Structure formats: structure tokens, C-alpha cells
């Protein structure tokens, strides 16, 4: 499958909700399997095809995030686990920031 042109949306650590939606669309545009590898992952032992989709997803995510964000997830091997960690870090942080403003 050929990749659509353009760079992934860049994430510097702010406005995660906006980036998350755009990144999901970007990953799906690469290939639906890349988005599946990121959003839900695959069950059981990964096939060579699933490993390929996971690698493409990890690469796209790593291209999209700043060095500071990368430092928090670079040792995670599965794209779905990276995605979950980013959500936990940034949505949890955003929720905490909103609660502190009350």
C-alpha cells in the first residue's frame, strides 16, 4: 500500500486532544492496519505482517512527537501501548490541570 504524502502532525506536549484526532486520521491514511496496530493492537503472537504494521505505526508516532515526549515512551515496543501511555500521560495531565483550575 502506498503512503499518502505529508508529514505527521507534530506534538510538542500541548493540546493533546487535537493532536490525537489528527494523528489517528494520519495513521489510518497510511493503512487501516497501522491504525488498528495503534488503537487496539493485535492479540496473541504477532505475525510478520502484524509486526510490519506495528513498526510502521511506531515509526509514524515517533516521527510525530517531540524529543521530550519521545523520552517518555521510547522504550515501549507495541504501538498500542505507546498510544495508551500517551493518552494516560496527557489526558490525565489535562484532567488534573482542569481540576486544579476549579
ABEGO torsion letter per residue (X at the ends): XBBBBEBBBBBAGBGAAAAAAAAAAAAAAABAAAAAAAAAEBBEBBBAAAAAAAAAAAAAAAAABBAAAAAAAAABABAAAAAAAAAAAAAAAAAAAAAAAX
